Amino acid sequence: MKILVINAGSSSLKYRLFEMETEQVLAKGVADRIGIGNSFLKHTGKKEILIDKNLPNHEVAIKEVLEVLTDPEYGVIKDASEISAVGHRVVAGGEYFTESIIATDSVREKMRDIIELAPLHMPASLMGLDACRKVMQGIPHVLVFDTSFHSTMPDVAKLYGIDYDDYKELKIRRYGAHGISHQYISEESAKIIGRKNFNLIVCHLGNGASLSAVKNGKCVDTTMGFTPLEGLIMGTRSGDIDPSVVQYLINKKGWDISQAISYLNKSCGVKGISGVSSDFRDLTTAANEGNERAQLAIDMFSYRVKKYIGAYAAVMDGVDMIAFTAGIGENTPEVRERVLDNMSYLGITYDKELNYNCPRGETVKLSKDDSKVLVYIIPTNEELVIARETLRVSSK
């Protein structure tokens, strides 16, 4: 059974084709600069190819994807009919969608009701979904939500300290994000540890970053909230901040609310602290050259991660395993070192030399044999989770 995974952005459409019997990736690529000129399609199948192509909208883009997948020279299937189902990544599910679901007309209308929860991402998801359903009719289209994994959070973790009636009426609560990645790491960690009943803290550290507390395979807390702005300091996002700072910024800078929120999303985080970059490769280089603000940014980011690990160990009554994943979590030993050092109260010991010399793209055990907590680097694979969910739901 072959499943096509789609991740649609406002001007891009990423795809990956899986053979589900082996979970092998047959082909992958991206249609980029859709609707903004100089568009192209980068494809890796039998061989890599870059095609300059006018892609005025997502419908034309998905048609071009199917063309390249079935091309005799560099395609991997003979006909589009070999694709049994399509899985779509969707950022926000709100309270409507707590698990993956087949896309229908009524489901699509409910998706429109939660656009406000992710106004930058949801319109793109709808465009991609509409295009794919129009071009690829007669097969299931499955929606896999980044918030679903966090839907098991209890009320004490997901609710804010606001009037309860406002929560009920306006659905203002913590939804989390990166749930597809957190789910994958949770499943892989269970394979490593050999059981499902254990306490896990997942550190998904990238330009967008979040932690989750996972007890017996279920998420009981996560750092992101109503939107992805809450939680850790990130690449350009401020993370946790006193809400009154927003009003103070508006008064002092003469901004409106949209400008203030845009500032907190796009101009803060390690980029704003360092004045250098949101990319940790640039930050570590600058810090090694003596840039004190770059070093401060790395330290502040790591401190916030460490603080949440302590909080999550408290709410779960201990932790059995900590897993680092995503771009920074997998590839920035300086951050892992600052997070893991001085964790004697948890009984953590780890191989510092291995931390700086571990192979990229592989699952690596960092903790020593005498450590009371397992520490691993586990590369994430969100597309595989979407493919698995699509197979599970469409098979019903």
C-alpha positions in Angstrom: 0.0 0.0 0.0 1.4 3.4 -1.0 0.6 6.6 0.9 1.4 10.1 -0.1 2.1 12.5 2.7 1.5 16.2 2.1 2.6 19.2 4.1 1.2 22.4 2.5 2.5 25.8 3.2 1.2 29.2 1.9 3.7 29.0 -1.1 5.0 25.5 -0.9 3.9 21.8 -1.0 6.2 19.2 0.5 5.5 15.6 -0.3 6.8 12.1 0.6 5.6 8.8 -0.9 5.8 5.7 1.4 5.5 2.0 0.7 3.8 1.0 3.9 4.7 -2.7 3.9 8.3 -1.7 4.5 7.7 2.0 5.6 10.3 2.8 2.9 10.4 6.3 1.4 10.0 5.9 -2.4 10.2 9.5 -3.3 10.2 13.0 -1.7 10.3 16.6 -2.7 8.9 20.1 -2.6 7.0 22.3 -5.0 8.2 25.8 -4.0 7.4 29.4 -4.6 3.8 28.6 -5.5 1.9 31.6 -6.7 4.8 34.0 -6.3 6.9 33.5 -9.4 10.2 31.7 -10.2 8.5 28.5 -8.9 10.1 25.1 -9.2 9.8 21.5 -8.1 12.7 19.6 -6.5 12.2 15.9 -6.6 14.2 12.9 -5.3 13.0 9.5 -6.6 15.1 7.3 -8.9 17.3 10.3 -9.1 17.3 13.9 -8.1 15.8 16.5 -10.5 15.0 20.2 -10.3 12.2 21.4 -12.6 11.5 25.1 -13.3 7.8 25.2 -13.7 5.0 27.8 -13.4 3.0 26.9 -10.3 0.3 29.5 -10.0 -1.6 27.6 -7.3 -1.6 24.4 -5.2 -3.8 22.5 -7.6 -1.3 22.9 -10.4 1.5 22.0 -7.9 -0.1 18.7 -6.9 -0.7 17.8 -10.6 3.0 18.4 -11.2 3.9 16.3 -8.2 1.8 13.4 -9.7 3.5 13.9 -13.0 6.9 13.6 -11.6 6.0 10.6 -9.4 4.8 8.7 -12.5 7.4 9.9 -15.0 9.1 6.9 -16.7 12.6 8.3 -16.2 12.7 9.6 -12.6 9.3 8.6 -11.2 8.7 5.6 -8.8 5.2 4.5 -9.8 3.5 3.8 -13.1 0.2 5.5 -12.3 -1.3 7.7 -9.7 -3.9 5.0 -9.0 -1.2 3.1 -7.1 -1.6 5.7 -4.3 -4.1 4.3 -1.9 -4.5 7.3 0.5 -3.2 10.8 1.2 -2.1 12.1 4.6 -2.2 15.8 5.3 -0.4 17.6 8.1 -2.6 20.1 9.9 -1.2 22.4 12.6 -4.3 23.0 14.7 -7.2 20.8 15.6 -8.8 22.9 18.3 -11.3 21.0 20.4 -13.0 19.6 17.3 -10.3 17.2 16.3 -8.5 15.2 19.0 -7.4 12.4 16.7 -6.7 11.9 13.0 -9.8 11.8 10.7 -11.0 11.3 7.2 -11.5 14.7 5.4 -15.1 15.2 4.4 -17.0 18.4 3.4 -18.3 18.8 6.9 -14.9 18.2 8.5 -13.5 20.9 6.1 -16.1 23.4 7.3 -15.2 22.7 10.9 -11.5 23.4 10.0 -12.6 26.9 8.9 -13.9 27.6 12.4 -10.4 27.1 13.9 -8.4 29.2 11.5 -7.9 31.8 14.2 -5.9 29.3 16.3 -3.2 29.2 13.6 -3.9 32.0 11.1 -0.5 31.6 9.4 -0.8 27.9 8.9 -4.5 26.9 8.6 -5.3 28.7 5.3 -2.4 26.9 3.7 -3.6 23.6 5.0 -7.0 24.2 3.5 -5.5 25.2 0.2 -3.4 22.1 0.0 -6.3 19.9 1.1 -8.7 21.4 -1.4 -6.2 21.0 -4.2 -5.4 17.4 -3.4 -9.1 16.3 -3.0 -9.9 17.9 -6.4 -7.0 16.3 -8.2 -7.0 12.9 -6.4 -10.6 11.9 -6.1 -11.9 8.5 -5.0 -9.3 7.8 -2.3 -9.2 8.7 1.4 -7.6 12.0 2.5 -6.7 11.8 6.2 -6.0 14.8 8.4 -3.3 14.4 11.0 -3.2 17.2 13.6 -0.2 18.6 15.4 -2.3 19.1 18.5 -3.9 15.7 18.8 -1.1 14.1 20.8 -1.6 16.8 23.5 -5.4 16.3 23.7 -4.9 13.9 26.6 -3.7 16.8 28.9 -5.8 17.0 32.1 -7.7 20.2 32.9 -5.2 21.2 35.5 -2.5 21.4 32.7 -4.5 22.6 29.7 -6.6 25.4 31.3 -5.6 29.0 31.9 -6.4 31.0 35.1 -9.2 32.9 33.3 -12.9 33.0 33.8 -14.1 29.4 33.1 -17.1 30.7 31.1 -14.7 32.3 28.7 -12.9 29.0 28.2 -16.2 27.2 27.5 -17.5 29.9 25.1 -14.2 30.9 23.3 -12.2 27.7 23.7 -9.3 29.6 25.2 -7.0 26.9 26.5 -3.6 25.3 25.9 -3.4 23.2 22.7 0.3 22.6 22.3 2.1 22.0 19.0 4.7 19.7 17.4 2.5 16.8 18.6 3.3 14.6 15.6 7.0 14.8 16.5 6.3 14.2 20.2 4.2 11.2 19.3 6.9 9.7 17.2 9.6 10.2 19.9 7.2 8.7 22.5 6.7 5.6 20.4 10.4 5.2 19.6 11.3 5.7 23.3 8.8 2.9 24.3 10.6 0.6 21.9 14.0 1.5 23.5 12.9 1.2 27.1 10.9 -2.0 26.4 7.6 -1.0 28.0 4.8 1.6 27.8 4.5 2.4 31.5 7.2 5.0 32.1 7.8 8.8 32.5 9.3 10.5 29.4 10.2 14.1 28.7 10.5 14.9 25.0 12.7 17.9 24.1 11.7 19.0 20.6 14.3 21.7 20.1 14.3 23.5 16.8 13.6 27.1 15.6 10.2 26.4 17.1 10.8 24.4 20.3 8.6 22.6 22.9 8.8 20.1 25.6 6.2 17.5 26.6 5.7 15.4 29.7 4.5 11.9 28.6 3.3 9.5 31.2 2.6 5.9 30.1 2.4 7.0 26.5 0.0 9.9 27.1 0.8 13.6 27.1 0.1 15.2 30.4 1.6 18.6 29.8 3.5 20.6 27.1 5.1 24.0 26.9 3.3 25.6 24.0 -0.2 26.9 24.7 -3.1 28.6 22.9 -0.6 29.4 20.2 3.0 28.3 19.6 4.2 31.6 21.2 4.0 30.2 24.7 6.7 28.2 26.4 10.4 28.0 25.6 12.5 30.9 24.3 12.8 30.0 20.6 14.5 31.2 17.4 12.5 34.4 17.0 9.7 33.8 19.6 9.8 35.2 23.1 8.2 32.3 24.8 6.7 32.8 28.3 6.3 36.5 29.1 4.2 38.6 31.4 1.0 39.6 29.4 1.3 43.1 30.7 4.5 43.5 28.6 2.3 43.6 25.5 0.4 46.6 26.8 3.7 48.3 27.9 5.2 47.8 24.4 2.0 49.2 22.8 2.1 52.3 25.0 5.9 52.9 24.7 6.3 52.2 21.0 3.0 53.4 19.7 2.1 50.0 18.3 -1.2 48.3 17.8 -1.8 44.8 19.2 -1.0 43.1 15.9 2.4 44.8 15.8 3.2 43.8 19.4 2.3 40.2 18.8 4.3 40.1 15.5 7.3 41.5 17.4 7.0 38.7 20.0 6.8 36.1 17.3 9.3 37.3 14.8 11.9 39.7 16.5 12.5 38.1 19.8 13.9 34.8 21.1 17.6 34.0 20.6 17.7 36.3 17.5 16.6 39.3 19.5 18.7 38.4 22.5 21.9 37.8 20.5 21.5 40.4 17.7 23.2 37.7 15.6 20.8 35.1 14.3 18.0 32.6 15.1 20.3 29.8 13.8 22.2 28.0 16.5 25.1 27.3 14.2 25.6 31.0 13.9 25.2 31.5 17.6 27.7 28.9 18.6 30.2 30.3 16.2 29.7 33.8 17.5 29.9 32.6 21.1 33.1 30.8 20.5 34.5 34.0 19.0 33.7 35.9 22.2 30.3 37.4 21.5 28.7 37.7 24.9 25.2 38.3 23.7 25.3 35.1 21.6 26.5 33.2 24.6 23.7 34.7 26.7 21.1 33.6 24.1 22.4 30.0 24.2 22.4 30.1 28.0 18.9 31.5 28.3 17.5 29.0 25.8 19.1 26.1 27.7 18.1 27.4 31.1 14.4 27.5 30.0 14.7 23.9 28.8 16.3 22.8 32.0 13.6 24.6 34.1 10.8 22.8 32.3 12.5 19.4 32.7 12.5 20.0 36.4 8.9 21.1 36.4 7.8 18.0 34.4 9.8 15.7 36.6 7.8 17.1 39.5 4.4 16.7 38.0 5.1 13.1 36.9 6.7 12.2 40.2 10.0 11.5 38.5 11.4 10.8 35.0 12.7 7.6 33.5 13.9 9.0 30.1 14.7 12.3 28.4 14.8 12.4 24.6 16.3 15.2 22.5 15.1 15.7 19.0 14.7 18.2 16.1 17.4 20.4 14.6 18.9 21.8 17.8 18.1 18.8 20.0 19.8 16.5 17.6 22.7 18.7 16.4 23.7 21.2 19.1 25.9 19.6 21.8 26.4 22.9 23.5 22.7 23.1 24.4 22.5 19.5 25.5 25.5 20.0 27.7 24.0 23.1 29.4 20.7 21.3 29.9 22.2 18.1 31.3 24.9 19.5 33.5 24.1 19.9 37.2 21.2 17.5 37.1 22.5 15.4 40.1 19.2 15.7 41.9 17.7 13.5 39.1 20.7 11.2 39.1 21.7 12.0 35.5 25.2 11.1 34.3 26.1 11.2 30.7 29.0 10.8 28.3 30.3 14.3 27.6 32.8 13.3 25.0 30.1 11.3 23.1 27.8 14.3 23.4 30.2 16.3 21.2 31.1 13.5 18.9 27.9 11.5 18.3 27.0 10.6 14.7 24.3 12.7 13.1 21.0 11.3 12.0 21.2 8.3 14.4 19.7 7.3 17.7 22.4 7.7 20.3 22.4 6.8 24.0 24.1 9.7 26.0 23.5 8.5 29.5 26.0 6.3 31.3 25.1 2.9 32.7 24.9 4.3 36.3 22.6 7.1 35.3 19.2 6.9 37.0 17.6 8.5 33.9 18.1 7.4 30.4 19.1 10.2 28.0 18.8 9.7 24.2 19.1 11.6 21.0 16.3 10.4 18.7 16.0 11.8 15.2 12.3 12.7 14.6 10.2 11.5 11.6 7.0 13.4 11.5 6.2 12.2 7.9 6.3 8.6 9.0 3.8 9.3 11.8 1.5 10.9 9.3 1.8 7.9 7.0 1.1 5.5 9.8 -1.9 7.5 11.0 -3.2 7.7 7.4 -2.9 3.9 7.1 -4.6 3.3 10.4 -7.5 5.6 9.7 -8.1 4.8 6.1 -7.9 1.0 6.8 -11.1 1.4 8.9 
